[in-house]
Every structure is written in C-alpha cells, then in structure tokens.
C-alpha cells in the first residue's frame, strides 16, 4: 500500500504473511492469533508493514476443533485466513503448504508455530532486516536455559552430528524465519518428498541475517514433538541431505577387514602350532557383534532405499481440502 514520506516520494509498504502450521492447537490458537494480529496492528501503525498483511493458519488434519477455531477467527477478522490439509501430513508439509500458498500474495512470509514458544516480537526485527535488503532472516535462540538438561544435551548433540554429516544448517534454529517472495519462489522449485526445511532453506542462498530471541513456554496445549518424533525427525534430516552414514558403514567394513586379517594370522599360527582350543566365548561375541553390525548397516541402507522409493513415485506432497481466503 503506497504511503507518502516527507520528501513526497511514494513508498510501498511490504505485505507480510505470517504462516502458522497447526496440529491440535484448539487451545493455543485463539491466544496466538490475538497476539499476532495485535503485532500486525502495531507494525502497520508504525509504518513498517502494509495494512493488507495477514495470517495464514495451516491446519494439518487436526483431530480436535482446530479448524472450527480457524473458521471462527476468520469470521471475526478477515486478516486471519486458513487452509486445511486433507489429512495429517506432518509439520514440515503443513508449513510448506502454507508457504507455497502465500508466495504470490505477499512480499515476505514469516513462519512461526502456534504455541508461540518462539517470541513473536522478533518478527519486528526480521521485517526491519528485510526492509534493509535481507531475503532470509533466521530466528535463532539466544540460549537454552529453559530446556531440561536432557533436551539441551540432545539438541546440541543433534546439531553437532548434523554438522559432521555435512548438513548446512543454522545452529539453534528451528522453523522460525522470514523469507522474501524470491526466496519462496526458489523454495517452491525444490520438489523432494522427504522434507527437511531446515536443511533446504540454507541451500537457497541469497542475503541472510540472524535475529536472536528468548524461547518461552507454550501459551497453551501440549508439545507435538515427543522424544520419538524428534528422533525420527533427526534421522530424516541427516538421511535427506547426507550420504555419510553409508560411507561410515564402508569405513567400518574396511576396519573390520583389517581386524579379520589379524585374526586370520593368529588363527593360522595357532593351528600350525598345535595350540588351538575351543573358544565358545569369542565365537559368540563375534557372531553377536557382527550380526548386530550387519543388521544396523542394512537398516541404514534401507532408510536411503525407502527415501528413493518415495521420491520416484512423484506423488503430491499434500492435498488442500478447504480454504478460507477472502
């Protein structure tokens, strides 16, 4: 929307879309929607964003009344829009569906979870950096003081493992980020089915920046990422962007081959020296160790084959059942 400055030069304020993936967020959504709409009001009054800026809630096949809440909020304020996936596809797919839906209807999009653990006030700094020419702005946690020791330790181990596996990710960054329209268009060209946006977005390049913030408790509801789900997400991230696990298996095989040569020398020397004895313990340990290693190796290779299987079918990554967009 054009405004006039003191120099009488027309300046177009950016239209910002806030994309909120939602899964069973019936309790949190009314609170988070009110805060985000209030933030848009304040930014619009300060001349930072266009009054046409809006929120898009992406319902990921929720089992509770999330979609009913979105419909009610849309009636109350048309700036809150919604899409609903035909069935539950997971956080990454719901987020991608939202980003693809807004890419032609905004100048930049900010993705944030409905629980508002990521501080919405950081959006102000993101928009400022976008106005200065940055096309991707990452929201990065300034500390993990609010996490338990276990969660903090496993998170740091995960980021370290990602780095050593060759992944180009931003440390302590989840999916809280601003992306320009050009960045969204480039993101839409990535057609893979195995989604790990934290690994895909850094590959886009462009001018980037970082905004730090303090992470808070959920505004309502329960976490949708228990330990098992986080572990699965971590495995998906590594196997989607790095072939190093397979190389590690190959290196372990070479090391075991050298060990086998040494064992063979020992066995033959003992045999010709007539000093062989039955070694039940060593045999059992060897069988169990090698059997476990073989099964683990097959599992890693199978993970990659499974991803290839999903990719070559070229099925749609998501289907949108309903839209609230007027």
N, C-alpha and C positions, 0 to 999 in steps of 0.2 A: 504494500500500500504506500503510495508516494506521500512524503511529508516535505515541508519546506523549511530549510535551515535559515540562519541569519544572513547567509550570503545569497539567499533566494535560489539556491540550487536544489532541484528535486532529488531526494534520496529515497530509494526504495528499501523499506524495512524488510528483513527476511521473514518468510513464513517458516515457522519451526513446528515440526510434528514430533510429539512425544509418543513413542511406541512402547506399549506396556503389555508384555505377554502375561496371560492369566491362566492359572490352573487351580481350580477350587479356591478362589480368592473372594468368596462371597462376603466374608467378614472384613477383609482388608480393603477391598476396592472402594467402598464409599469414603473411607478416610483418605486413602491415597489420591483419589480423584479430586476431592475437595482441595487438598494441598497443592496438587499440580495445576488445577485451574486457577487457584489463587496466585501461584507463581507466574502463570502466563499473564494474569491481570496486572501484576506488579511490573513485569518486564515490558508489557505493552505501554503502561502508563509512563515508564521511564524512557520510552522511545527506543527500546532495544530490539523488539520483535514486532511483527505485524499483528494487528488485532485478529487477523484471519488464522493465526496459529491455533493448533488444535491438539487433541489427544486421541490416539487410536488404541483401543483395548483389543487384544487378540486372544479370544477365548480358545484354549487348547483342549476342546472336548471335555470341559469340566463336568463332574458328576454332581455338583451341588447347584445352587442357584446363581452362579456367576453371570450367566448370560442374561437372566432376568434382571439382575442388578445393572448390567450394562445398558439394557433396554430402558430401564427407568431413568438412569443418569442421562441417557441421550435425549429423552423427552424433556428433562429439566434444563439441559444445556446442550445445544446442538454442536458445540465445540468438542464434545466428547462423542467420538464415533466408535464403531465396533465392527469386527469381523469374527466369525465363529467357524473354526475348522470342523470338518465333517466328523472327525474322531480324534482322539488323543494321539498326537504325533511326537510330543516331547518339546521341551523348552526351546531348543535351537530351531526347530521347524516353525513353531509359533512366532518366534522372533523374526525369522527370515520372511515369513508370510506377511508380517506387519511392515517390515522394511521395504519389501517389494511393492506392497500396496500403496505406500506413500511416496515412492521415489519420484513420481511425476507430478506430485501435488504439494511439494514443499521445496524450500531451498536447502534445508538441512533437517536431519532426523536425529533425535536423541532416544536411545533405548535405555529403559530402566525397569526393574522388577516392581510388581505391585506391592511388595512388602515394605518398600521404602527404606530398606536397610542401607541402601546407597543414598547419601544425602542429596535431596533434590536441589539444594542451594548451589551445588556445584554446577548445575546447568547454566547459571548466570555467567560463571567464568568460562564455560565451554562456548557459549554464544559470543562472548567478547573475543575469544581467540579465533572463532570462526569469522567474525567481522574483520579481524586483522589478516585473514587470508589462510588460516589453517583449515584443512579439509577433513581431517580426522583428529578428534580430541579424545584421548583415553581418560576415563576416570580411574584413578589408582588409589588404593587405600594407603593412608599415611602410616597406619600401624595396625597391628592385630591384637591390641591389648584386650579387646572384648571377647576374643576367642578363648576356648579352653586350650590347655597345653596340648592335648592330643590333636585338636583341629589345626592349631597353629603349626605344630611339628609336621603333620602330614601334608599341609598345604605347601610349606617350604620345601619338603622333600619332593612333592609333585612338580613344582616349578624348576627345581634343580634337575630332576630327571628329564623334564621336557627340554631343557637347555642342552643337556648332554646327548640327548637323542636327536639334536639338530633342529628342534622346533623354534621358530621365530615368534615368541610370544612376549607379552608385556607383563613383567613381574607384578603380582598382586592386583592384576586387572581381571575383572570378570567379563560381563557384557554390558557395562555401563559406559557408553561412549556416544559422541556426536559424529555423524557422518554427513558430508555435503552431498548435494544431489549427484555430482560427478562420481563421488565415491560409491554411492548407492547404485549408480548405473554400472560401474565396474564390478561391484559385488554381484549384481544380477547375472553377470556373464559366467560366474562360477557355477557349473551345472552339477556338481557332485551330490550324491545322495547321502554320503556319510558326512554329516555336518559337524564341524568344529569351528565356529565363527571366530573364536579367539586365535585360531591359527590362520584362518583365511584372511581376515581383515588386515593384519600386518603385511601380508603379501601384496596387497593392493598398492602400497607405497603412498605417493602424494605427500604433501606437507602435513606433518603430525605434531601434536603437542600433548602434554600431560597436565591434568588437574588432579590434585590430591584432596582427599576428604576423609573425615572420620566416619566409620561404619557404625550404624546404630542397631538396636533391637528391632525385630519385626513390629509393625504397627498393630497387627492382629494375625490370628491364624497360626498355622504350624509350618515348619520348614518342609519344602517339597524335595529336598536333596539329602536323604539319609546317607549313611556311610556307603552302603552297597551301590546306590545310584551314583555317588560321587566317584567311586572306584571304577564303575563301568564307563562313566564319562571320561575319566583319565585315560583308560585303555583306548577308547575311541579316538581321543585326541592324538595319542602317540602313534597308533597304527594308521591313522589317516594321513599323517604327514612325514613319517619316517620309516625307512626300511632297515634301520639299525638293529632292531631286535633280531631280524633274520641273519644279519651279519654277525651278531653276537653268538647266535647258535653255531654258525660256521666256525668261528674262532674257538668256541668251546670244543667243537668236534676235532679241530686241529690239535688242541692241547691234550685231549684225551687220546688222540692217535700217538702222540709222543709218549704219553704215560704207558700206553699199550706196548710200545716198543721196549720201554724199560722193563715192564713186567715180563714181556716175552724173553728178554735176555736173562732175567732172573730165573724164569721157569726152566729154560733150556739148560742153564748152568746147573740148576738143582737136579734136573733129570739125568744129565750125564754124570753128575757127581754122586748119583745114587743116594741123594739125601731128601727125596720127596716125601712129604707126609700129607695126609688128608687135611684140607683146610676148609671145613664147613663154614666157619665164621666169615672168612674172607670171601668165599663164593657167594654167600647170602648177601653180604654187604654190597658186593659188586653188582649182583643181579638187581637188588632193590634200587641202588643208586642209578645205574644205567637205565633201568626201566622207567624210573621217575623222570629222568632227563629226556628220554625219548618221548614219553607222553607229553611233557611240557613243551618240547620242541614241535611236536605235531599240533598241539594246541595253538602255538604262536603262528605257525604256517596256516593253520585252519582259519585263524582270525583274518588274515590277509585274503585268503581264498573267499571267505564269506563276504568281505567288502567288495571284491571283484564281482562276485555273483550279484550283489545288489546293484552295482553300478551299471553292468552291461544290460540289465533289463530296461533301463531308462524309464522307469515308472515315474509318474508325477510325485513330487516330494510332499505335497499336501493338497487338500481339496477344501475350498471355502464353501460352507453351507449357507451362511446368512451374512448379510451386510447391513450396517446402519450407517449410511453416508449421504446426508443431505444438509 
